[in-house]
Every structure is written in C-alpha cells, then in structure tokens.
Amino acid sequence: MDGLYFALIAVLHTLFMPSAYAWLWASLIVTAVYLVVGGVTGWLAYAEIKATSFTPTRTLKVLQQDQVWIQNEARTA
C-alpha cells in the first residue's frame, strides 16, 4: 500500500517539478485527499451506526412479560 501512496505523490511531484517544494506539495495534496476520503467514510459509518437501533427489543419485551408475571404472582401469594 505504501507503493501506491508514493506513486501518487511521485505523479503529483512531476506537476510541481520546477518548485523546490514539489515533494512537499505533492505529499500535502495526497494527505488531504486521504483525510477527506477517511472523513467521509467515517461520517457515513457513524450515520449508519446511529440509524441502527442497538436496543434489544425482544429482550425488553420478555423482561416486561416477566415483570407482569411477577406482579401477578405477588398479588396471588
């Protein structure tokens, strides 16, 4: 994977060839692109997790039924 990063930086380096800071600018551009892609991916993952309910509805339903059963048992005892 490091080879891919370097290849992208090297391609961008050729665009800034006359500049003494060509490697710097190429590295910053590739870094910015990866940060944006990572941020968008993280934001989408967070939105997906937030939309999904982690509440165990079946377990809560069983616990409510158990509560009603215990209350009925306590009344009859």
N, CA, C and O atoms as CSV, one atom per row, in Angstrom:
chain,resi,resn,atom,element,x,y,z
A,1,MET,N,N,0.814,-1.182,0.000
A,1,MET,CA,C,0.000,0.000,0.000
A,1,MET,C,C,0.868,1.260,0.000
A,1,MET,O,O,0.482,2.289,-0.553
A,2,ASP,N,N,2.033,1.167,0.620
A,2,ASP,CA,C,2.934,2.317,0.633
A,2,ASP,C,C,3.376,2.684,-0.778
A,2,ASP,O,O,3.596,3.857,-1.082
A,3,GLY,N,N,3.504,1.685,-1.630
A,3,GLY,CA,C,3.895,1.951,-3.012
A,3,GLY,C,C,2.856,2.789,-3.741
A,3,GLY,O,O,3.195,3.626,-4.578
A,4,LEU,N,N,1.591,2.559,-3.419
A,4,LEU,CA,C,0.514,3.333,-4.039
A,4,LEU,C,C,0.601,4.797,-3.608
A,4,LEU,O,O,0.465,5.702,-4.432
A,5,TYR,N,N,0.825,5.021,-2.324
A,5,TYR,CA,C,0.955,6.394,-1.829
A,5,TYR,C,C,2.122,7.094,-2.522
A,5,TYR,O,O,1.992,8.222,-2.997
A,6,PHE,N,N,3.243,6.421,-2.570
A,6,PHE,CA,C,4.419,7.027,-3.187
A,6,PHE,C,C,4.199,7.281,-4.671
A,6,PHE,O,O,4.647,8.298,-5.201
A,7,ALA,N,N,3.515,6.370,-5.341
A,7,ALA,CA,C,3.249,6.563,-6.772
A,7,ALA,C,C,2.374,7.795,-7.000
A,7,ALA,O,O,2.623,8.575,-7.920
A,8,LEU,N,N,1.366,7.966,-6.175
A,8,LEU,CA,C,0.517,9.151,-6.302
A,8,LEU,C,C,1.315,10.428,-6.026
A,8,LEU,O,O,1.164,11.428,-6.728
A,9,ILE,N,N,2.151,10.382,-5.015
A,9,ILE,CA,C,2.979,11.543,-4.694
A,9,ILE,C,C,3.957,11.831,-5.828
A,9,ILE,O,O,4.180,12.991,-6.175
A,10,ALA,N,N,4.538,10.787,-6.405
A,10,ALA,CA,C,5.501,10.972,-7.495
A,10,ALA,C,C,4.829,11.560,-8.738
A,10,ALA,O,O,5.415,12.398,-9.424
A,11,VAL,N,N,3.615,11.125,-9.025
A,11,VAL,CA,C,2.894,11.678,-10.176
A,11,VAL,C,C,2.609,13.159,-9.951
A,11,VAL,O,O,2.795,13.974,-10.855
A,12,LEU,N,N,2.161,13.504,-8.757
A,12,LEU,CA,C,1.907,14.906,-8.462
A,12,LEU,C,C,3.204,15.716,-8.418
A,12,LEU,O,O,3.209,16.899,-8.755
A,13,HIS,N,N,4.280,15.091,-8.010
A,13,HIS,CA,C,5.581,15.770,-7.977
A,13,HIS,C,C,5.975,16.272,-9.353
A,13,HIS,O,O,6.558,17.348,-9.486
A,14,THR,N,N,5.659,15.498,-10.368
A,14,THR,CA,C,6.026,15.916,-11.729
A,14,THR,C,C,5.267,17.174,-12.160
A,14,THR,O,O,5.751,17.937,-12.996
A,15,LEU,N,N,4.081,17.389,-11.587
A,15,LEU,CA,C,3.329,18.593,-11.919
A,15,LEU,C,C,3.961,19.843,-11.316
A,15,LEU,O,O,3.856,20.932,-11.880
A,16,PHE,N,N,4.621,19.683,-10.165
A,16,PHE,CA,C,5.253,20.809,-9.479
A,16,PHE,C,C,6.772,20.804,-9.665
A,16,PHE,O,O,7.485,21.383,-8.846
A,17,MET,N,N,7.277,20.176,-10.705
A,17,MET,CA,C,8.711,19.929,-10.902
A,17,MET,C,C,9.603,21.162,-10.741
A,17,MET,O,O,10.636,21.047,-10.082
A,18,PRO,N,N,9.283,22.313,-11.288
A,18,PRO,CA,C,10.222,23.439,-11.151
A,18,PRO,C,C,10.371,23.919,-9.701
A,18,PRO,O,O,11.370,24.554,-9.365
A,19,SER,N,N,9.410,23.630,-8.862
A,19,SER,CA,C,9.432,24.130,-7.496
A,19,SER,C,C,10.375,23.310,-6.622
A,19,SER,O,O,10.515,22.100,-6.801
A,20,ALA,N,N,11.018,23.989,-5.676
A,20,ALA,CA,C,11.889,23.300,-4.718
A,20,ALA,C,C,11.057,22.499,-3.711
A,20,ALA,O,O,11.556,21.574,-3.070
A,21,TYR,N,N,9.806,22.866,-3.587
A,21,TYR,CA,C,8.921,22.201,-2.634
A,21,TYR,C,C,7.952,21.240,-3.323
A,21,TYR,O,O,6.860,21.003,-2.807
A,22,ALA,N,N,8.316,20.698,-4.443
A,22,ALA,CA,C,7.425,19.823,-5.214
A,22,ALA,C,C,7.001,18.601,-4.404
A,22,ALA,O,O,5.831,18.220,-4.426
A,23,TRP,N,N,7.945,17.983,-3.691
A,23,TRP,CA,C,7.612,16.803,-2.884
A,23,TRP,C,C,6.667,17.180,-1.749
A,23,TRP,O,O,5.747,16.429,-1.425
A,24,LEU,N,N,6.894,18.333,-1.150
A,24,LEU,CA,C,6.029,18.779,-0.060
A,24,LEU,C,C,4.597,18.974,-0.541
A,24,LEU,O,O,3.662,18.454,0.068
A,25,TRP,N,N,4.418,19.722,-1.631
A,25,TRP,CA,C,3.077,19.984,-2.135
A,25,TRP,C,C,2.382,18.701,-2.578
A,25,TRP,O,O,1.189,18.524,-2.330
A,26,ALA,N,N,3.105,17.823,-3.218
A,26,ALA,CA,C,2.517,16.549,-3.646
A,26,ALA,C,C,2.083,15.730,-2.436
A,26,ALA,O,O,1.005,15.136,-2.435
A,27,SER,N,N,2.927,15.703,-1.409
A,27,SER,CA,C,2.589,14.958,-0.189
A,27,SER,C,C,1.378,15.561,0.509
A,27,SER,O,O,0.508,14.832,0.984
A,28,LEU,N,N,1.316,16.879,0.572
A,28,LEU,CA,C,0.181,17.527,1.222
A,28,LEU,C,C,-1.121,17.279,0.469
A,28,LEU,O,O,-2.168,17.089,1.088
A,29,ILE,N,N,-1.068,17.279,-0.838
A,29,ILE,CA,C,-2.273,17.027,-1.635
A,29,ILE,C,C,-2.773,15.599,-1.414
A,29,ILE,O,O,-3.965,15.382,-1.197
A,30,VAL,N,N,-1.864,14.633,-1.469
A,30,VAL,CA,C,-2.264,13.232,-1.260
A,30,VAL,C,C,-2.790,13.044,0.166
A,30,VAL,O,O,-3.774,12.334,0.375
A,31,THR,N,N,-2.142,13.674,1.139
A,31,THR,CA,C,-2.603,13.579,2.524
A,31,THR,C,C,-4.002,14.166,2.666
A,31,THR,O,O,-4.864,13.575,3.317
A,32,ALA,N,N,-4.226,15.321,2.062
A,32,ALA,CA,C,-5.547,15.957,2.141
A,32,ALA,C,C,-6.626,15.077,1.508
A,32,ALA,O,O,-7.726,14.952,2.046
A,33,VAL,N,N,-6.310,14.478,0.378
A,33,VAL,CA,C,-7.289,13.606,-0.281
A,33,VAL,C,C,-7.626,12.413,0.610
A,33,VAL,O,O,-8.794,12.052,0.751
A,34,TYR,N,N,-6.615,11.806,1.206
A,34,TYR,CA,C,-6.869,10.655,2.077
A,34,TYR,C,C,-7.627,11.066,3.338
A,34,TYR,O,O,-8.460,10.303,3.826
A,35,LEU,N,N,-7.357,12.247,3.870
A,35,LEU,CA,C,-8.104,12.723,5.034
A,35,LEU,C,C,-9.572,12.970,4.687
A,35,LEU,O,O,-10.460,12.652,5.478
A,36,VAL,N,N,-9.822,13.528,3.524
A,36,VAL,CA,C,-11.208,13.769,3.107
A,36,VAL,C,C,-11.934,12.438,2.894
A,36,VAL,O,O,-13.064,12.264,3.349
A,37,VAL,N,N,-11.289,11.517,2.212
A,37,VAL,CA,C,-11.911,10.202,1.979
A,37,VAL,C,C,-12.163,9.490,3.308
A,37,VAL,O,O,-13.228,8.906,3.506
A,38,GLY,N,N,-11.195,9.535,4.211
A,38,GLY,CA,C,-11.365,8.911,5.525
A,38,GLY,C,C,-12.457,9.585,6.337
A,38,GLY,O,O,-13.229,8.911,7.020
A,39,GLY,N,N,-12.531,10.912,6.271
A,39,GLY,CA,C,-13.570,11.633,6.998
A,39,GLY,C,C,-14.958,11.321,6.480
A,39,GLY,O,O,-15.888,11.126,7.262
A,40,VAL,N,N,-15.103,11.274,5.164
A,40,VAL,CA,C,-16.413,10.949,4.577
A,40,VAL,C,C,-16.808,9.517,4.928
A,40,VAL,O,O,-17.960,9.248,5.265
A,41,THR,N,N,-15.856,8.613,4.848
A,41,THR,CA,C,-16.138,7.215,5.202
A,41,THR,C,C,-16.547,7.089,6.669
A,41,THR,O,O,-17.501,6.383,6.999
A,42,GLY,N,N,-15.819,7.777,7.541
A,42,GLY,CA,C,-16.166,7.753,8.963
A,42,GLY,C,C,-17.522,8.368,9.234
A,42,GLY,O,O,-18.285,7.858,10.055
A,43,TRP,N,N,-17.831,9.470,8.545
A,43,TRP,CA,C,-19.124,10.120,8.729
A,43,TRP,C,C,-20.261,9.208,8.279
A,43,TRP,O,O,-21.286,9.109,8.953
A,44,LEU,N,N,-20.080,8.542,7.139
A,44,LEU,CA,C,-21.111,7.616,6.654
A,44,LEU,C,C,-21.277,6.428,7.602
A,44,LEU,O,O,-22.397,5.989,7.862
A,45,ALA,N,N,-20.169,5.915,8.112
A,45,ALA,CA,C,-20.251,4.792,9.055
A,45,ALA,C,C,-20.953,5.222,10.336
A,45,ALA,O,O,-21.777,4.479,10.869
A,46,TYR,N,N,-20.635,6.418,10.839
A,46,TYR,CA,C,-21.283,6.924,12.053
A,46,TYR,C,C,-22.783,7.096,11.826
A,46,TYR,O,O,-23.588,6.750,12.691
A,47,ALA,N,N,-23.156,7.627,10.673
A,47,ALA,CA,C,-24.578,7.806,10.363
A,47,ALA,C,C,-25.291,6.456,10.286
A,47,ALA,O,O,-26.434,6.328,10.726
A,48,GLU,N,N,-24.620,5.461,9.731
A,48,GLU,CA,C,-25.222,4.121,9.635
A,48,GLU,C,C,-25.394,3.502,11.019
A,48,GLU,O,O,-26.424,2.892,11.306
A,49,ILE,N,N,-24.400,3.658,11.864
A,49,ILE,CA,C,-24.489,3.114,13.223
A,49,ILE,C,C,-25.565,3.840,14.016
A,49,ILE,O,O,-26.310,3.218,14.773
A,50,LYS,N,N,-25.648,5.151,13.845
A,50,LYS,CA,C,-26.644,5.938,14.561
A,50,LYS,C,C,-28.063,5.577,14.123
A,50,LYS,O,O,-28.988,5.599,14.935
A,51,ALA,N,N,-28.237,5.246,12.846
A,51,ALA,CA,C,-29.558,4.895,12.327
A,51,ALA,C,C,-30.013,3.516,12.790
A,51,ALA,O,O,-31.211,3.239,12.857
A,52,THR,N,N,-29.051,2.655,13.108
A,52,THR,CA,C,-29.368,1.302,13.550
A,52,THR,C,C,-29.634,1.309,15.047
A,52,THR,O,O,-28.855,1.867,15.820
A,53,SER,N,N,-30.712,0.700,15.444
A,53,SER,CA,C,-31.049,0.632,16.860
A,53,SER,C,C,-30.357,-0.559,17.505
A,53,SER,O,O,-30.469,-1.691,17.035
A,54,PHE,N,N,-29.647,-0.287,18.577
A,54,PHE,CA,C,-28.974,-1.363,19.292
A,54,PHE,C,C,-29.797,-1.846,20.483
A,54,PHE,O,O,-29.323,-2.657,21.278
A,55,THR,N,N,-31.021,-1.352,20.607
A,55,THR,CA,C,-31.883,-1.742,21.703
A,55,THR,C,C,-32.375,-3.171,21.482
A,55,THR,O,O,-32.948,-3.471,20.434
A,56,PRO,N,N,-32.161,-4.046,22.447
A,56,PRO,CA,C,-32.631,-5.435,22.301
A,56,PRO,C,C,-34.133,-5.512,22.565
A,56,PRO,O,O,-34.551,-5.786,23.690
A,57,THR,N,N,-34.941,-5.272,21.542
A,57,THR,CA,C,-36.393,-5.174,21.715
A,57,THR,C,C,-37.002,-6.479,22.209
A,57,THR,O,O,-37.914,-6.456,23.036
A,58,ARG,N,N,-36.527,-7.595,21.728
A,58,ARG,CA,C,-37.090,-8.889,22.157
A,58,ARG,C,C,-36.809,-9.126,23.633
A,58,ARG,O,O,-37.679,-9.592,24.369
A,59,THR,N,N,-35.599,-8.806,24.062
A,59,THR,CA,C,-35.236,-8.989,25.463
A,59,THR,C,C,-36.074,-8.079,26.356
A,59,THR,O,O,-36.537,-8.504,27.415
A,60,LEU,N,N,-36.272,-6.827,25.932
A,60,LEU,CA,C,-37.089,-5.921,26.720
A,60,LEU,C,C,-38.531,-6.394,26.815
A,60,LEU,O,O,-39.174,-6.254,27.855
A,61,LYS,N,N,-39.032,-6.955,25.723
A,61,LYS,CA,C,-40.400,-7.472,25.733
A,61,LYS,C,C,-40.525,-8.641,26.710
A,61,LYS,O,O,-41.501,-8.724,27.455
A,62,VAL,N,N,-39.551,-9.535,26.710
A,62,VAL,CA,C,-39.568,-10.677,27.630
A,62,VAL,C,C,-39.458,-10.191,29.073
A,62,VAL,O,O,-40.135,-10.716,29.957
A,63,LEU,N,N,-38.622,-9.207,29.315
A,63,LEU,CA,C,-38.490,-8.677,30.676
A,63,LEU,C,C,-39.782,-8.022,31.147
A,63,LEU,O,O,-40.136,-8.141,32.320
A,64,GLN,N,N,-40.488,-7.336,30.264
A,64,GLN,CA,C,-41.771,-6.741,30.633
A,64,GLN,C,C,-42.796,-7.829,30.947
A,64,GLN,O,O,-43.583,-7.695,31.885
A,65,GLN,N,N,-42.785,-8.900,30.164
A,65,GLN,CA,C,-43.690,-10.015,30.440
A,65,GLN,C,C,-43.345,-10.653,31.783
A,65,GLN,O,O,-44.241,-11.013,32.546
A,66,ASP,N,N,-42.066,-10.793,32.073
A,66,ASP,CA,C,-41.653,-11.348,33.366
A,66,ASP,C,C,-42.090,-10.447,34.516
A,66,ASP,O,O,-42.496,-10.933,35.571
A,67,GLN,N,N,-42.005,-9.132,34.310
A,67,GLN,CA,C,-42.412,-8.192,35.344
A,67,GLN,C,C,-43.905,-8.336,35.636
A,67,GLN,O,O,-44.318,-8.344,36.796
A,68,VAL,N,N,-44.707,-8.449,34.585
A,68,VAL,CA,C,-46.150,-8.634,34.760
A,68,VAL,C,C,-46.410,-9.957,35.470
A,68,VAL,O,O,-47.261,-10.021,36.357
A,69,TRP,N,N,-45.703,-10.995,35.101
A,69,TRP,CA,C,-45.898,-12.313,35.731
A,69,TRP,C,C,-45.544,-12.245,37.217
A,69,TRP,O,O,-46.270,-12.782,38.053
A,70,ILE,N,N,-44.428,-11.585,37.549
A,70,ILE,CA,C,-44.023,-11.473,38.962
A,70,ILE,C,C,-45.036,-10.685,39.747
A,70,ILE,O,O,-45.345,-11.041,40.884
A,71,GLN,N,N,-45.574,-9.602,39.164
A,71,GLN,CA,C,-46.578,-8.800,39.865
A,71,GLN,C,C,-47.833,-9.626,40.100
A,71,GLN,O,O,-48.440,-9.532,41.167
A,72,ASN,N,N,-48.234,-10.434,39.123
A,72,ASN,CA,C,-49.420,-11.301,39.304
A,72,ASN,C,C,-49.158,-12.358,40.362
A,72,ASN,O,O,-50.054,-12.664,41.148
A,73,GLU,N,N,-47.969,-12.922,40.407
A,73,GLU,CA,C,-47.616,-13.919,41.398
A,73,GLU,C,C,-47.615,-13.301,42.799
A,73,GLU,O,O,-48.036,-13.940,43.763
A,74,ALA,N,N,-47.144,-12.066,42.905
A,74,ALA,CA,C,-47.087,-11.405,44.198
A,74,ALA,C,C,-48.490,-11.108,44.707
A,74,ALA,O,O,-48.745,-11.160,45.910
A,75,ARG,N,N,-49.406,-10.795,43.780
A,75,ARG,CA,C,-50.794,-10.493,44.197
A,75,ARG,C,C,-51.511,-11.763,44.677
A,75,ARG,O,O,-52.276,-11.715,45.640
A,76,THR,N,N,-51.272,-12.869,44.026
A,76,THR,CA,C,-51.976,-14.113,44.372
A,76,THR,C,C,-51.380,-14.792,45.591
A,76,THR,O,O,-52.038,-15.628,46.210
A,77,ALA,N,N,-50.151,-14.455,45.948
A,77,ALA,CA,C,-49.491,-15.136,47.077
A,77,ALA,C,C,-49.916,-14.588,48.410
A,77,ALA,O,O,-49.449,-15.058,49.448
